[in-house]
Amino acid sequence: MNISLNITETIQEWLIGMMPEGAASIVAMVAVALIYLIIFAVAGLYLVLLERRVAAWFQLRIGPNRVGPLGLLQTMADALKLVSKELTGTIKADKFLYNLAPYFVIVSSLMALAVFPFTKEFQAFDINIGIFFLIAISSVGVIGILLGGWSSNNKFALIGAMRSGVQTISYELSVGLSLLTMVVITGSLQLSEIVEVQKQGWLILQGHVPAIIAFMVYMIAGTAETNRAPFDMVEAESELGAGFHTEYSGMKFAYFFLAEFINMFIIAAVATTVFFGAWLSPFGITESIPWLGAFWFLGKTLVLVFLMMWFRWTFPRLRVDQLLTLEWKYLLPINLVNLVIMAIIVWLNLTIKF
Amino acid sequence: MSYFSNIYNGIKTLLTGMSVTGKYFLTSRKGAITQQYPDNRDTLKMFERFRGEVVMPHDENNEHQCTGCQKCELACPNGSIEIIWDRGIDETTGKKKKFIDKHIYHLGLCTMCGLCIEACPTDAIVWAPNFENSTYDRTQLTKVLNRPDSKVKAGIED
């Protein structure tokens, strides 16, 4: 096992001076977890604000601009309001599962964040099966949605949860296969290795045509994975009330809501890592300043997040049958052919390397 | 091979849609249609066809164009308009003529359908762009449209 905990090591070395080694490693892990939790809770809130502002600009509106300077505190105020709300529930709800479901969703999306290489040093958990871990953990979230829908004792919530199951399980295939296409080039699942390979050119350039096809398939399937419009069969305000979280209120609802936006960030961050060179700057222009990697990583991720918002506010919604036709008749065959083409290209050394 | 043409058409139409919304996104700063209402109260100008309330315009001699024909009162579907009228001697012709004493308009009943304004043969009543009509007392919503001591403009016949 080649596991290295980059930022944990730095904190751990500092702590070892003060306490025994075992305690130091546990304290270091808790500290890193808290740092991530705080950073991404705030980041999630600001993604909600970004979504609302971007939606407003697409629709020629202004968007929230009243609370705080330029409306920057709007989502903070919304979160405070949700904290102060009563946690309601239905009479015959399965109380244990009902309360457990939001934590499944939020914990699985926060766990996925641990493996991203924000810079060379800022990576909590550089596991050697990084991509596999990401795919695995992102499908745990659907259990939370299924539990939430089932235990609510509400028909709309149940239908929404079942649709979510159908959708996530189908599109999981496309996400996995399009990432596998890129793994053919890198030859490694470890995220730091994938970044290392991209020092000879980002993978979307190295793999040229099949990489671009894989990227398009990944973005479509990734949007479907996060249950966002145009694939929002799960929430479907016009048909199902609010889908699986109809019966949730207050902070439990906020967890579902936050998890949706963190999931969007995760999908964009995976695309950044695998296709666009993670923290590598274009043409290596800021290679001498390592901490600027975080800037490049977040910049690329936000561009992809914007792309997903652009999808959401442009495309009409799909019906359930169209959703499944798109996956099983179009994305999956294209993906399989694409994987073979990529394998041939790598075998014949036709990749572009600088 | 409709399979591949389907894919091509799908991508093409999606990109067309994205270019349209993208243009809106880029020009949204200049063309935002949102009115930040209480802040821009001084400069806010309502559009021409806005239906705020019915008014009766008067000229500088305190003369209106209402002949008291009561067509607006008849046209109104819910009785928002009441006209109190009388007969008097026309100064120029010496004949008996109808004139209005009070043109009463119940804004609280009005549904802004505009049938009275369509029915008016002399354009005596028109729409005003005023929309801040809320009051604390609903008796203030009953308005007399003609000003005190006003009279009909000379030469207006229905």
Interface residues (C-beta under 8 A of the other chain):
Chain A: V54 A56 W57 F58 Q59 L60 R61 I62 W310 F311 W313 T314 F315 Y330 I334
Chain B: N6 I7 L14 G17 M18 V20 T21 G22 Y24 F25 S28 R29 G31 A32 I33 T34 Q36
